[in-house]
């Protein structure tokens, strides 16, 4: 049985431009996912239908529900926190 053990990043605080970067990464994550789906023959549908390859999230990031955006944000923010936790520096 799979027992995920992500690195604990609860002690890392993201601030300012790094939060803005996280939002850009979240949007890009959604766009990369959408391109993959579209390339695999999926298109927009009000309800998900795996057989017909329809998905309600094949819309621009800005049109996603807050709950759907949160999924991408969590991925991007946790990735940024991990980078910082491991001692890397993010600079512009």
N, C-alpha and C positions, 0 to 999 in steps of 0.2 A: 504494500500500500504506500502510495506517495505521501510523504510528510514534508511539505514545504517549510523551509527555514530561511526566510529573507533576513538579511542583515538589519539589525535594529538601528533605525535612523531617527528615532523619536527625540534624540537630543540635538538634532540639527535644525536650526531655524533658517528659513529662507526669507530674504528681505529685498525690497527695492527692485532693482533691475533684474535680479535673479528670478523674482516672482513673475515679472513680465516675460522673461525668457521661458519660464515654465509654461506660460499660456501659449506662447508661440510654438513650443514643442508639442503641446497638446493638440493644437490645431493641425500641425504638420502630421502628427501621428494619425489623426483622423483621415487626413487627405491621403496618406500613404495606404492606409487600410482600404479607403474607398477606391483608389486606383486599382489595387489588387482585386477587389471584388468585381469591379467593372470589367477588368481584363479577363476575369474568369466567367464572364457572361451574366453577372448579376445586374439588376436594375432596381429602381425605386418601386416600392409597393407599400401600401398603408399598413399591411400586416406581413410579418416575416413568413415566407414560404420557401423552404429549402428546395423542394421539388421544382418549383417554378423559378427559383433563384431571384426572389423578391426580398427586399430588405428596407424597412422604414428609416434606417439611419443613412441611407445613401442620399444625403442632403448636405449642403454646406455646413461647416462646423457651427456657424452662428445660428443656424436653424435647429440645432439639436436641443433636446430638453436639457435642463440643468443636470438631471441624473445621468444622461448619456455623456455630457461634457465632463462630468466628475470622473467618469471612468478613465478618460484620456488624461485629465489633469492629474489624477492619482499616479498614473504611470509616469508622466513627465516629472512631477514634483519628487517622487520617490527616487527616480533616476538621478536628478540633480542632488538630492540629499546624499545619496550613496557616493557620488563623485566627490562631494565635499568631505564626507565621513572618511573616505579612503585617503584624504590628504591632497587631492588635486585642487588646483586653483582655477577658477573660471574668470577670465578677463576678456575685455572687449578692446 
